[in-house]
Amino acid sequence: MSNTTDEQRAYHLRKMRTRFRRLDVNKDGFISRDDFEYMANKLLEYSKMGEEHAESTRKAFTFVADNLGLKSGVKTPVEEAAKEASRQMMSMAPAKQLAVLHSGHNALFDALDLDKDGYISQEEFKIYFQVIGPDISEAEMQHSFNTIDENKNGQVSREEFLAAAFDFMFGVEETEISEVFFGHLLP
């Protein structure tokens, strides 16, 4: 996006830093496949999900890790991952943005839909936030869920999730979704 301001670029980078700091669930300062395996295992543990859904959740997280190019044994510093993601996302053509969004975030939606009913419930959302943001309060989590749940029916549809993900991942303006999609933005 050649017409973005320095402030917009800085804001987008802050969102990507928040994203990768939250996804660094083992808090070693790196993004790796281990983080995604840990997220899957914690989601399964917290949700007490049966084996029939557990394997599809593991596969969804593996797909997201693959989509990010995370190979076994490779670690990328969080700051480097954030800068590269911001650079790539801000330079993508709109059609490529949609392709990237649908590829990675459909898989993430599937991973978070723990009961596989086609929606993310408040409880499923809460479990995910327990994994990626133990510092996020119950009130913040509820606000995030309510913001993403545009039609206010108490569940997040795939369409609502993808719209929120698109705003967070590619938007350069400060929006409420950007402030809550991965919990509050980190400094």
Disulfide bonds with the S-S distance in Angstrom:
none
